[in-house]
Amino acid sequence: MTERQFETMVRDYEKLVYTVCFQVVHDPQTAEDLMQDTFLSAWSHAAQCPADAVKPWLCRIALNKARDHLKSAYSRRVCAAESPELYAPAGAAASGVETLCEAREDARRAAACISGMEEPYRSVCVLYFGQGAPVEQIASTLGRTPKTVHTQLYRARKKLRQSLSVPCPA
């Protein structure tokens, strides 16, 4: 990979990589650092990059970097800031102030439940609910089959319903 190709790759995917990192660590500065680490790692291992799957390859590196950060001793000592408004429904801004506040509170509770989930459910929820990624893309990014992702989403929804005390729909 030439420097010019790498620069193009960074321009094309920097927002995606940042979003993946941010959805896992919930801190803008940490996500930016992890984004840089991701691209540094990508540059160091450019020969291993599959030409037809650059996007999932980068997402996988970013996800691994973010997970490694959360497992680190430093991360366990320092509280990361959360931005649960990312989980707010898209139509919340159009409604009244009360509805917006309720939606944000619901989003805050949902974000707390998602960040408290164990793997593999947390990463699947972050990619599906937080980023709106389709199941096929999640499967490719995480190296799982679509059927596995569907099963994990089903179980994650069930856990969310239980955590949020919301009755299951019929």
N, C-alpha and C positions, 0 to 999 in steps of 0.2 A: 504494500500500500504506500503510495507516495504521500508527501506532505499535503499536497493540494487535495488529494482524495480524502485524507484524514480531516482537513479543515472543512470540507464539504459535509462530511459525515457529522462533525461536531455541530455545524450550523443546522443541519437537517434534524438532528435528534437531541439537541441540548435541552429543549423544553420537556420532551418526553422523559429523558433520564432524570431531570430535576424532579418532575412530578412523581416518578416511581420512588425516588429517594424520600421526597417530602411526605408521601402517603405512608411511609413506614416509620420515619423518625419524628414527624410532626414539628419540625423546627427548621425555619428557612435557612439559617446560616449553616447548620449541620448538613442540610440537604444540598446546599451549594458546594460545600467541601466534599461531600460524597460524590457529587456529580463530577467534580474535577478528578477525584480519585478513580472514578469509573473510566473517564476518558484517558487518563494516564495508563491505567491497566489495559485498556483497549489498544492504545498505541504500542505498549510493550508486547502485546500478544496479537498484533495485527495479522500475523501469518496464520493464526488459528481461526480467523474470522471467516465464517461461511459466506461466500459471495451472495447467495440467494436468501440469506436470513440474517442480515445485519441488525435489523430492528430487534428481533427476539434475543439475539446474542447480547446486544447492549443492555436490554432490559434485564436479562439474567445477571449480568455483571453488576448492574446497579442494585438489584434486589439483594444479591449476595453481599455487596459492600454495606448496604443499609442493615441487613441482618447481623453482619459481623460487628457493626458499630453498636447495635443494641445489646449484643452479648458481651461487649467489652466492659471492663471494670469501670472505666471513666463514665460510660453511659449509665451504669447502675447508680453511680454516686450523684450525678447531675440530673435534675429534672428537666425534661425537654418540654418546651411550650407546645400546647396543642391548639389546633385550629379546627374545632368541630363544625364551624359554619360551612366547611367544604361539603358536609353531608346534608346541608339544607336543601329542601326541595326547590327545583328551578322556579316554580310559580310563586314562591313565598314572597318575593319582592312586590308582586302586583297586588297583594292583599293588604288589609289594614295592619296597623302597628301591633295590635294584640295578636293577630294571627301570625305575624312575622316573629314576634317574641316566642310564641308557643312553638312555632316551627324550629326556631333556633334551639330552644330547650330540648325538643325532641331530637334534633340533630346532635346536640351535645351528648345526650344520653346514648344515642346510637353509636356515636364515635367512641365514647368511653367503653361501650360493650364490645365494639369491634377491636379496639386496641387491647382489650383484656382477653381476647380469644386466644386460644392456643393455636399453634401451627398444625395443620396447613390451612385452617379456616381463615385466619387473619389475613394472610397474603391474598387469598382468593377474594375475600370481601373487599379489601382495599382496591384491588384491580377492578372488580366488577361494580361495586357500589360507588367507590370514590372516583374512579376514572371512567367508568362506563365502558370498559373494554368488553368486547364480545367473548363468549366462552372459548371459541377457537383460538383467539389471540392469547387468552390467559393460558390455555393448555400449551400452546407453543412456547410462551414466555417461561412458564414454570417447568416445562419438560414433562408434562402429564398428558394423559389422553383426555379428549373432551368429555367422555363418560365419567372419568374420575372427577373432573372439575364440576360437572353437573351434580354429582353425588355430594361433593364437598359444599357446594352452594346450597343444596337442599338441607344438609345438616346444619350449616351455618345459619340459615334462615330460621330453622327450628330453635337453635340456641338463642338467636336474637329475640324471637318471640317470647321465649321463656324468660330471658333476662329483662325484657321490657314489659313483661306482664301483659302482653297484647294477645287477645284470644286469636287462635288460628282461624283463618277464613275457611268456610265450608267447602 
